[in-house]
Amino acid sequence: MSEPADTKATKYVGWGIGLAMMPVVAWGACVTKVLDPNEMVGLLFWAASCVAALIGIGFGFAAFRRGKSIGLIAVLLGLVTPVATFFLGIDL
């Protein structure tokens, strides 16, 4: 059973935005001391979340190609959040 293209594109937008925001989750975990930003695990979690943001860019672009212009928000967030959280993390 196949889903309509509009439903699939909407799911792509949701996944894209969710994955693109993962660096913010990693930054929040370090700020609240759930993860120690001075340990390797904090860096690895942030790096993995940056990879997730790149995947979110792909989902956003796929949604845009299917006619959902809001998919560009996922692309923009996926590009901005890793850079922003890197510079926010320097102060930790």
C-alpha positions as CSV (number, residue, x, y, z in Angstrom):
1,M,0.0,0.0,0.0
2,S,1.5,3.3,-1.1
3,E,1.1,6.6,0.7
4,P,0.1,9.7,-1.2
5,A,3.0,12.0,-2.2
6,D,1.7,14.8,0.0
7,T,1.7,12.6,3.1
8,K,5.2,11.3,2.4
9,A,6.5,14.8,1.9
10,T,5.0,15.9,5.2
11,K,6.7,13.1,7.0
12,Y,10.0,14.1,5.3
13,V,9.6,17.6,6.6
14,G,9.0,16.3,10.2
15,W,11.9,14.0,10.1
16,G,14.1,16.7,8.5
17,I,13.3,19.3,11.1
18,G,13.7,16.8,13.9
19,L,17.1,15.6,12.8
20,A,18.3,19.1,12.0
21,M,17.6,20.1,15.6
22,M,19.7,17.3,17.1
23,P,22.8,19.6,17.6
24,V,20.6,21.8,19.8
25,V,19.7,18.8,21.8
26,A,23.4,17.9,22.2
27,W,24.2,21.5,23.2
28,G,21.4,21.5,25.8
29,A,22.7,18.2,27.2
30,C,26.1,19.8,27.7
31,V,24.7,23.0,29.2
32,T,22.5,21.2,31.7
33,K,25.5,18.9,32.6
34,V,23.7,15.8,31.5
35,L,26.9,15.3,29.4
36,D,30.2,16.7,30.3
37,P,31.3,19.0,27.5
38,N,35.0,18.5,28.5
39,E,34.8,14.7,28.0
40,M,35.1,12.8,24.7
41,V,31.5,11.5,25.0
42,G,30.2,15.1,24.8
43,L,32.2,15.7,21.6
44,L,31.1,12.4,20.1
45,F,27.5,13.0,20.8
46,W,27.7,16.5,19.3
47,A,29.5,15.0,16.2
48,A,26.8,12.3,15.8
49,S,24.1,15.0,16.1
50,C,25.8,17.0,13.3
51,V,25.6,13.9,11.1
52,A,21.9,13.6,12.0
53,A,21.6,17.3,10.9
54,L,23.1,16.4,7.6
55,I,20.6,13.6,7.2
56,G,17.9,16.1,8.1
57,I,19.1,18.3,5.2
58,G,18.5,15.4,2.9
59,F,15.0,14.9,4.2
60,G,14.2,18.6,3.8
61,F,15.5,18.6,0.3
62,A,13.4,15.5,-0.5
63,A,10.3,17.2,0.8
64,F,11.1,20.3,-1.2
65,R,11.5,18.2,-4.3
66,R,8.0,16.7,-3.6
67,G,6.4,20.1,-3.5
68,K,6.6,21.1,0.1
69,S,8.4,24.4,0.2
70,I,8.6,24.2,4.0
71,G,11.2,21.5,3.5
72,L,13.7,24.4,3.0
73,I,13.3,25.1,6.7
74,A,14.8,21.7,7.5
75,V,17.6,22.4,5.0
76,L,18.3,25.8,6.6
77,L,18.2,24.4,10.2
78,G,20.5,21.6,9.2
79,L,23.0,24.1,8.0
80,V,22.8,26.5,10.8
81,T,22.4,24.4,14.0
82,P,25.8,22.7,13.9
83,V,27.6,26.0,13.4
84,A,25.6,27.8,16.0
85,T,26.0,25.1,18.6
86,F,29.7,24.9,17.9
87,F,30.1,28.6,18.7
88,L,27.7,28.3,21.7
89,G,29.8,25.4,23.0
90,I,33.0,27.3,23.0
91,D,31.9,29.2,26.1
92,L,31.2,26.1,28.1
